[in-house]
Amino acid sequence: MAEKKAKKITKKPLKKVPVKKASPKKAPAKKVAIKKTPVKKTLKKNTKKVVKTNTIANDKSKIAPYKPKKNEKYMSAAMKKHFIAVLLLWKEHLKEEMQKTFDHLRAKGETYADPIDRASQEEEFAFELRTRDRERKLINKIAISIEQIKQDEYGWCESCGDEIGIKRLEARPTATHCIDCKTLDEIKEKQLSG
């Protein structure tokens, strides 16, 4: 009996789905001119300065990468000035983040009665403190890099003495080794750690 019902179900005809034909292409619509209201040039200049100042203060990546001029000497005065600005801005940004963390820890320093809530809060605080500790060490590296710029030692590899390179310094302003020496160090570290 079950076999007959199964056969009846499978014998139903399939419905055909109607296929939509593509409509013919329409002529492109005409562009409408939009009138712009004139803005005073003095106002425009002032707002650009304000925007640039505010965005640069927030993050080191807001400073445009340095583009060396034709036949410019490596680590010229202009390059040094650029990297000092990048390092100081990065240092200020890290200090602001540290202050935000300390304020957050003071404000949220309440104790919970539930041990699970207390444990999750302590874990969150421990994570934030580990992050800030890494940033504190980075601030020390930034200070060392600024000192190296003042002593004309910045931008040169500590291992081989070659140029580190502008692109590498833009990516990591506290770099002390060229890409080749750093790669060799990483390979040796992998071999030693197993």
C-alpha positions as a Markdown table, in Angstrom:
| # | Residue | x | y | z |
|---|---|---|---|---|
| 1 | Met | 0.0 | 0.0 | 0.0 |
| 2 | Ala | 2.8 | 2.4 | 0.9 |
| 3 | Glu | 4.5 | 1.6 | -2.5 |
| 4 | Lys | 1.4 | 2.7 | -4.4 |
| 5 | Lys | 1.2 | 6.0 | -2.5 |
| 6 | Ala | 4.9 | 6.6 | -3.3 |
| 7 | Lys | 4.3 | 6.0 | -7.0 |
| 8 | Lys | 1.4 | 8.4 | -7.1 |
| 9 | Ile | 3.5 | 11.2 | -5.5 |
| 10 | Thr | 6.3 | 10.8 | -8.0 |
| 11 | Lys | 4.0 | 10.7 | -11.1 |
| 12 | Lys | 2.8 | 14.3 | -10.7 |
| 13 | Pro | 3.7 | 16.5 | -13.6 |
| 14 | Leu | 6.3 | 19.3 | -13.1 |
| 15 | Lys | 5.2 | 22.9 | -13.4 |
| 16 | Lys | 7.0 | 25.0 | -15.9 |
| 17 | Val | 8.3 | 28.3 | -14.6 |
| 18 | Pro | 7.8 | 31.1 | -17.1 |
| 19 | Val | 11.1 | 32.7 | -18.2 |
| 20 | Lys | 11.2 | 36.5 | -18.3 |
| 21 | Lys | 12.7 | 38.0 | -21.4 |
| 22 | Ala | 15.2 | 40.7 | -21.1 |
| 23 | Ser | 13.7 | 44.1 | -21.8 |
| 24 | Pro | 15.3 | 46.2 | -24.5 |
| 25 | Lys | 17.9 | 48.7 | -23.4 |
| 26 | Lys | 16.7 | 52.1 | -22.5 |
| 27 | Ala | 18.4 | 55.3 | -23.6 |
| 28 | Pro | 20.6 | 56.8 | -20.9 |
| 29 | Ala | 18.9 | 59.5 | -18.8 |
| 30 | Lys | 20.1 | 63.0 | -19.3 |
| 31 | Lys | 22.3 | 64.4 | -16.5 |
| 32 | Val | 20.8 | 67.2 | -14.5 |
| 33 | Ala | 23.1 | 70.0 | -13.5 |
| 34 | Ile | 23.1 | 70.7 | -9.8 |
| 35 | Lys | 23.8 | 74.3 | -8.6 |
| 36 | Lys | 26.3 | 74.6 | -5.9 |
| 37 | Thr | 26.2 | 77.4 | -3.5 |
| 38 | Pro | 29.4 | 79.5 | -3.4 |
| 39 | Val | 31.5 | 79.3 | -0.3 |
| 40 | Lys | 33.9 | 82.0 | 0.8 |
| 41 | Lys | 37.5 | 81.0 | 0.3 |
| 42 | Thr | 38.6 | 82.2 | 3.7 |
| 43 | Leu | 36.1 | 80.0 | 5.4 |
| 44 | Lys | 37.2 | 77.0 | 3.3 |
| 45 | Lys | 40.9 | 77.5 | 4.2 |
| 46 | Asn | 40.1 | 77.8 | 7.9 |
| 47 | Thr | 38.0 | 74.6 | 8.1 |
| 48 | Lys | 40.7 | 72.6 | 6.3 |
| 49 | Lys | 43.3 | 73.6 | 8.9 |
| 50 | Val | 41.0 | 72.7 | 11.7 |
| 51 | Val | 40.1 | 69.3 | 10.2 |
| 52 | Lys | 43.8 | 68.5 | 9.5 |
| 53 | Thr | 44.8 | 69.4 | 13.1 |
| 54 | Asn | 42.1 | 67.3 | 14.7 |
| 55 | Thr | 42.6 | 64.2 | 12.6 |
| 56 | Ile | 46.4 | 64.3 | 13.0 |
| 57 | Ala | 46.1 | 64.5 | 16.7 |
| 58 | Asn | 44.0 | 61.2 | 16.7 |
| 59 | Asp | 46.4 | 58.8 | 15.0 |
| 60 | Lys | 49.9 | 58.5 | 13.6 |
| 61 | Ser | 48.6 | 57.2 | 10.3 |
| 62 | Lys | 47.0 | 60.5 | 9.5 |
| 63 | Ile | 50.3 | 62.0 | 8.6 |
| 64 | Ala | 51.0 | 61.4 | 4.9 |
| 65 | Pro | 53.9 | 59.1 | 4.1 |
| 66 | Tyr | 57.1 | 60.8 | 3.3 |
| 67 | Lys | 57.9 | 61.0 | -0.4 |
| 68 | Pro | 61.6 | 61.6 | -1.0 |
| 69 | Lys | 62.6 | 64.2 | -3.6 |
| 70 | Lys | 64.7 | 63.4 | -6.5 |
| 71 | Asn | 68.4 | 63.0 | -5.6 |
| 72 | Glu | 67.5 | 63.6 | -1.9 |
| 73 | Lys | 70.1 | 62.2 | 0.6 |
| 74 | Tyr | 68.9 | 59.4 | 2.9 |
| 75 | Met | 67.9 | 60.7 | 6.3 |
| 76 | Ser | 68.0 | 64.3 | 5.3 |
| 77 | Ala | 66.8 | 67.0 | 7.7 |
| 78 | Ala | 63.3 | 66.9 | 6.1 |
| 79 | Met | 63.1 | 63.1 | 6.6 |
| 80 | Lys | 64.2 | 63.4 | 10.2 |
| 81 | Lys | 61.7 | 66.2 | 10.8 |
| 82 | His | 59.0 | 64.0 | 9.3 |
| 83 | Phe | 59.8 | 60.9 | 11.5 |
| 84 | Ile | 60.1 | 63.0 | 14.6 |
| 85 | Ala | 56.5 | 64.3 | 13.9 |
| 86 | Val | 55.3 | 60.8 | 13.4 |
| 87 | Leu | 56.9 | 59.4 | 16.5 |
| 88 | Leu | 55.7 | 62.3 | 18.7 |
| 89 | Leu | 52.2 | 62.0 | 17.4 |
| 90 | Trp | 52.2 | 58.3 | 18.0 |
| 91 | Lys | 53.5 | 58.8 | 21.5 |
| 92 | Glu | 50.8 | 61.3 | 22.3 |
| 93 | His | 48.1 | 59.0 | 21.0 |
| 94 | Leu | 49.4 | 56.1 | 23.2 |
| 95 | Lys | 49.5 | 58.3 | 26.2 |
| 96 | Glu | 45.9 | 59.4 | 25.6 |
| 97 | Glu | 44.8 | 55.7 | 25.3 |
| 98 | Met | 46.6 | 54.9 | 28.6 |
| 99 | Gln | 44.8 | 57.8 | 30.4 |
| 100 | Lys | 41.5 | 56.5 | 29.0 |
| 101 | Thr | 42.2 | 53.1 | 30.4 |
| 102 | Phe | 43.1 | 54.4 | 33.9 |
| 103 | Asp | 40.0 | 56.5 | 33.9 |
| 104 | His | 38.0 | 53.5 | 32.9 |
| 105 | Leu | 39.5 | 51.3 | 35.6 |
| 106 | Arg | 38.8 | 53.9 | 38.3 |
| 107 | Ala | 35.2 | 54.4 | 37.1 |
| 108 | Lys | 34.4 | 50.7 | 36.8 |
| 109 | Gly | 36.3 | 49.7 | 39.9 |
| 110 | Glu | 33.1 | 48.5 | 41.7 |
| 111 | Thr | 33.1 | 45.0 | 43.2 |
| 112 | Tyr | 30.3 | 42.6 | 42.2 |
| 113 | Ala | 28.7 | 40.2 | 44.6 |
| 114 | Asp | 28.5 | 37.5 | 42.0 |
| 115 | Pro | 31.8 | 35.7 | 41.7 |
| 116 | Ile | 31.3 | 35.1 | 37.9 |
| 117 | Asp | 30.7 | 38.8 | 37.3 |
| 118 | Arg | 33.7 | 39.7 | 39.4 |
| 119 | Ala | 35.9 | 37.2 | 37.5 |
| 120 | Ser | 34.9 | 38.5 | 34.1 |
| 121 | Gln | 35.5 | 42.1 | 35.2 |
| 122 | Glu | 39.0 | 41.1 | 36.5 |
| 123 | Glu | 39.8 | 39.3 | 33.3 |
| 124 | Glu | 38.7 | 42.4 | 31.3 |
| 125 | Phe | 40.9 | 44.7 | 33.5 |
| 126 | Ala | 43.9 | 42.3 | 33.2 |
| 127 | Phe | 43.6 | 42.3 | 29.4 |
| 128 | Glu | 43.5 | 46.1 | 29.3 |
| 129 | Leu | 46.5 | 46.3 | 31.6 |
| 130 | Arg | 48.5 | 43.9 | 29.5 |
| 131 | Thr | 47.7 | 46.0 | 26.4 |
| 132 | Arg | 48.8 | 49.1 | 28.2 |
| 133 | Asp | 52.0 | 47.5 | 29.4 |
| 134 | Arg | 52.9 | 46.7 | 25.8 |
| 135 | Glu | 52.1 | 50.3 | 24.8 |
| 136 | Arg | 54.3 | 51.5 | 27.7 |
| 137 | Lys | 57.2 | 49.5 | 26.3 |
| 138 | Leu | 56.4 | 50.9 | 22.9 |
| 139 | Ile | 56.6 | 54.5 | 24.3 |
| 140 | Asn | 60.1 | 53.7 | 25.6 |
| 141 | Lys | 61.1 | 52.5 | 22.1 |
| 142 | Ile | 59.6 | 55.7 | 20.6 |
| 143 | Ala | 61.8 | 57.7 | 23.0 |
| 144 | Ile | 64.9 | 55.7 | 22.0 |
| 145 | Ser | 64.1 | 56.4 | 18.3 |
| 146 | Ile | 63.7 | 60.1 | 18.9 |
| 147 | Glu | 67.1 | 60.1 | 20.7 |
| 148 | Gln | 68.6 | 58.2 | 17.8 |
| 149 | Ile | 67.3 | 60.9 | 15.4 |
| 150 | Lys | 69.0 | 63.6 | 17.5 |
| 151 | Gln | 72.3 | 61.6 | 17.4 |
| 152 | Asp | 72.0 | 60.9 | 13.6 |
| 153 | Glu | 71.8 | 57.2 | 14.1 |
| 154 | Tyr | 68.2 | 56.7 | 13.1 |
| 155 | Gly | 67.3 | 54.8 | 9.9 |
| 156 | Trp | 70.4 | 52.6 | 9.9 |
| 157 | Cys | 70.4 | 48.9 | 10.7 |
| 158 | Glu | 72.0 | 48.0 | 14.0 |
| 159 | Ser | 73.3 | 44.7 | 12.6 |
| 160 | Cys | 74.7 | 45.4 | 9.2 |
| 161 | Gly | 74.8 | 49.2 | 9.1 |
| 162 | Asp | 72.7 | 49.5 | 5.8 |
| 163 | Glu | 69.7 | 51.8 | 5.3 |
| 164 | Ile | 66.5 | 50.4 | 6.9 |
| 165 | Gly | 64.5 | 52.1 | 4.2 |
| 166 | Ile | 61.8 | 54.8 | 4.1 |
| 167 | Lys | 58.9 | 52.3 | 3.5 |
| 168 | Arg | 59.9 | 50.1 | 6.4 |
| 169 | Leu | 60.2 | 53.1 | 8.7 |
| 170 | Glu | 56.8 | 54.3 | 7.6 |
| 171 | Ala | 55.3 | 51.0 | 8.5 |
| 172 | Arg | 57.3 | 50.6 | 11.8 |
| 173 | Pro | 58.9 | 53.9 | 12.9 |
| 174 | Thr | 60.7 | 52.2 | 15.8 |
| 175 | Ala | 62.5 | 49.6 | 13.5 |
| 176 | Thr | 66.1 | 49.1 | 14.3 |
| 177 | His | 67.0 | 46.4 | 11.7 |
| 178 | Cys | 66.7 | 46.3 | 7.9 |
| 179 | Ile | 64.3 | 43.8 | 6.4 |
| 180 | Asp | 67.0 | 41.3 | 5.6 |
| 181 | Cys | 68.5 | 41.2 | 9.1 |
| 182 | Lys | 65.1 | 41.0 | 10.7 |
| 183 | Thr | 64.2 | 38.1 | 8.4 |
| 184 | Leu | 67.4 | 36.3 | 9.4 |
| 185 | Asp | 66.6 | 37.0 | 13.1 |
| 186 | Glu | 63.1 | 35.5 | 12.8 |
| 187 | Ile | 64.5 | 32.4 | 11.0 |
| 188 | Lys | 67.0 | 31.9 | 13.8 |
| 189 | Glu | 64.3 | 32.4 | 16.4 |
| 190 | Lys | 62.1 | 29.7 | 14.8 |
| 191 | Gln | 65.0 | 27.3 | 14.6 |
| 192 | Leu | 65.9 | 27.8 | 18.3 |
| 193 | Ser | 62.3 | 27.5 | 19.5 |
| 194 | Gly | 61.7 | 24.3 | 17.5 |
